[in-house]
């Protein structure tokens, strides 16, 4: 009996209730509190609500998981697409071209700019040079603060430095009467480009898909004033050593009465041509020299070759920064161009992070030397365009639209350092590939070598 009472006195939580008894008329009697064995309805309802809430949360989670499983293939497809598009640029990471900027080289570059502006101030001493000096002084204070705290973004400072360098170069190189010297430059940017006004298959045939062509581009050259020329790359579409010159447009269209110039003994000679870009300026051909970072000048009269090395190009740069967009055009690392202001070289370097650099070239007839006088840096990644050309000191770039259309979409003005990436000027073409594109300041026409087809366009301002 006592054991039964003990069992009955067990509480819900498993504890035993001890009850004292007493004798009454020969019987043992005790009082037991039975309230502790009542059903815990309140706790049960609270627990039931928690279970129901948990079931709702579980159903929502299952729905989300199911939705994620459905979207997972779509997300994977997007990732694969982005990975494939970035594949060709992975080498930039491997080569360290986008590594973190270091403070010491940045400070050295700024010191060089300070020296240049101080020199320029003594020469010009005008409001513009004074403004540049103040901006450089402010930038110097920002750089000095970096030694104390990492509060300023170095890439932002690098961008400010690029703009100041461009402004300083423009002050030194753009004459005050620049627009007065070149009346066409008064009209601003190109506003329209005509349909092809000349369409011709290359005299070397459509199988020679790489090269350049055009009309002699120097106004005061009497001997070759009406000459047309073509430069084919006969070795693997990358290299060449032959220039063909026609004395008139009629001879060029009929492919008769031409003169061939052999620029080098072979297509792999140091004086041979690498890449499809060249210009006939006066009585000399300017082009990228084989296997080097040099621009060559071949004199059609003396047959002499003069060279100059482009600044900033490191050894082994070949095919790192060609014109690309969709399909890369090999050996287009260096692009030689001409406009009203003279000769240009367009290229990219590791120091510019693959963005296009424009260097002005100068030929000294008395000293018979070729030199680089000024250099500007843009923010346009060279592998993101199909080609580029110069007009009135303005760099224009094109991109691929489809197999039969290009588009001029970008302009960088060396006179002001300003850029415009909102242009939309279509260029019709016959096939998808663009080997070269250059401007002629005499007739203001663009000349395109379009995979064996020779096209010319009239520009309007």
Order of alpha helices (4+ residues) and beta strands (2+ residues): alpha-beta-beta-alpha-alpha-alpha-alpha-alpha-alpha-beta-beta-beta-beta-beta-beta-alpha-beta-beta-beta-beta-beta-beta-beta-beta-beta-beta-beta-beta-beta-beta-beta-beta-beta
